[in-house]
Amino acid sequence: MIALLNLGRLLMVAWIVYGLVLIFAPALLHRSPDQVGGAIQVGVAFALGWLLDRALSAVQRRRARAEGVE
């Protein structure tokens, strides 16, 4: 479960980088400038990454509680 959450976090970082490239350097992707679309993608990816971090911490807390470590 933790490996899957970490993979999701990695994908969110890649999505944030993609959105930032859309905003600041769209020529690298051979696309026209799309600052609004890039900003929306960065915001959504950041929110999903934050939620994944919360889920990961909840899983780790539950695992620590089950092992008796507080």
Secondary structure, DSSP 4 states (H G I P E B T S, - for coil): -HHHHHHHHHHHHHHHHHHHHHHH-GGGGT----HHHHHHHHHHHHHHHHHHHHHHHHHHHHHHHHHT--
